[in-house]
Amino acid sequence: MEEKRTDVPEYFRMESFRREEYLSQVGSFTQVQYQLFHNLCDFWDPALDYNQFILKSAKSFLASNNQLELLMGKLKAAHIGLLQYALIDGELKASRIVMTEKDDLLFYYYLGEDLLARQIHDNPHPYLTAKAYDDDGISLPSDMITPLETSMLSPGYAAENREPIIIGINRKMKAPLLIPSGMIEEFITALIGHIRSEAASPSVMENMSRIADVKISELQAGLGKRNPDFWINLCHKIQDQKEELKLRLKGLNPLFFTSAQLLHTYFQNTLTEMKQKEIEQREKKEALKEIIQEFREKETSWTHISLLDEKLKEKEEKWKGFREEFKTAVLVRGEDKEQPDLVLLNNMLMHKDFLFRYFTTSITELRKDLLFMYQGQMTDLLRHNRTDRYSQFFSRSNFRSDILTRVKEQELQLWELLQKPTRVAEAAFHYLQDIRGMKSSRVKDAMGLYFHSDLKSFRNVDTIFQLKLLTLFENSYKELGWFGRFILRLTGRYDSYISMFSDDPTAVSKRQSPSRRSRKKNKGVPGPSGVKNYSAKGPVERPYTPREKKKAWAEFDDAIHRQK
């Protein structure tokens, strides 16, 4: 039995004195009952769990002359509430405290659940009609009943009708059989119980075995299960041999055949719906594959999620809930921790097979643009000493930050991936191992271009893009004319740049002249012969000695004469 919820009755919102005025208009109540009514309203739950109320209320207060039961009896007589009972572990027990507006559908619905539970508990069959309401002192208005043909009774109907309604199964020349929509499952279970209880008679069991052409032991085993094929076959034979069974079994309750008819219809519809569901599941699976394949065919191209939404909207019109199923199956990581088929990044989608290829290809292509740009900037810096314009070159952190900024401007998706090393690592393993069939040892080597040895974190971005400040400097230096190179040497900027851009002090030492290296070793002697300093604003020029200047100008003069 499903728990129902609805809007609270208006008297829940009333002030205490107004509630009591309302209550006095529908009956006579004691002070204890008034207080109980206030307590119930304060829970703001129109279908309150009985045990929850008992646990949160004073037992001594409730125990006084069964005031709760008396109160709910009076509310039931006024058609605004009832204490509902339900079958719990085979016993009728208080289940809910129901509060409704006067003569609301929910009042009759919850009363119907109560009456059906009592019917199943007290009788071998679950057949409830409007007469049961009359016997309880309450007439059920006909407009409260939702008609249903017997042929429509099915698990699908039960699943689709979860809102509280009172179903009336139509019967020729007879009152409809009433089923509260939340108790269809209990109703079917009770029908099976009815057939089983009749089969407790040896003569009924023997005749059922004979007409169904199964052994008694097999029949007994089948009666204890819910195999649709078994029940379809048995109930069909019962209906087909109805007249013969009536003759052989004089005391058989005629409702036995009604139960067989309803069960035959229900389980026949069950099989039909199962087959339809299998077909639908196959079609959905094919639709999933088609959509995924469309993205796979786009390879390293990103697709905006709005295009996927359009496709899912079309499918949703055919299969309700398809959008959520697609999301779970294709976009969300499964319990086995496999990557989802489609990768969603910054509202853009790509098939997982091509994510790592996109990553490496984008780095290769963008590197060309960055290399061209930085090479030009470095050359301009050396030629015109524009240190204020190119601060990105004067510290490793500045350079790396500038690279990331350029990546974000030119290729946002790549920038997003550079923030997600774990996702890229997973994509790399999938592409290199599953798609390319590469051995694990070679996979680690290939990933080593981008990842540290733990394969969990990226290398520095300048390493990933293979952009070395020292290499940029050396290439730009070679592009300078002899005069530009001479000035860099003369002013000492050359050595400052070498020191600034080199990752390896040994490399700096090798690039310096022997005399310069010897002077550098003389650590305790300050003065003009010391090594040059540099800052974020660029290299600081060292003052040269008169002898060094004379030598440099002699070299310059020789170079001039060679040009003539």
Secondary structure, DSSP 8 states (H G I E B T S, - for coil): ---------GGGGS-HHHHHHHHHTT----HHHHHHHHHHHHTT-TEEEHHHHHHTS-HHHHHGGGHHHHHHHHHHHTTSEEEEEEEETTEEEEEEEEE-STT-HHHHHHHHHHHHHHHHHHSSS----HHHHHHTT----GGGEEEE-GGG-SHHHHHH--S--EEEEEETTEEEEEEEGGGHHHHHHHHHHHHHHHTTSHHHHHHHHHHHT--HHHHHHHHTS--HHHHHHHHHHHHHTHHHHHHH-TT--THHHHHHHHHHHHHHHHHHHHHHHHHHHHHHHHHHHHHHHHHHHTTT--EEHHHHHHHHHHHHHHSTTHHHHHIIIIIS--TT----SEEEETTEEEEGGGHHHHHHHHHHHHHHHHHHHHHHHHHHHHHH--TTT-GGGGSHHHHHHHHHHHHHHH-HHHHHHTT-HHHHHHHHHIIIIIIT---HHHHHHHHTTTB-TTSSSB--HHHHTT--HHHHHHHHHHHS-HHHHHHHHHHTHHHHHHHHH-S-HHHHHHHS-HHHHHHHH-TT--STTS---EETTEE------HHHHHHHHHHHHHHHHHH-
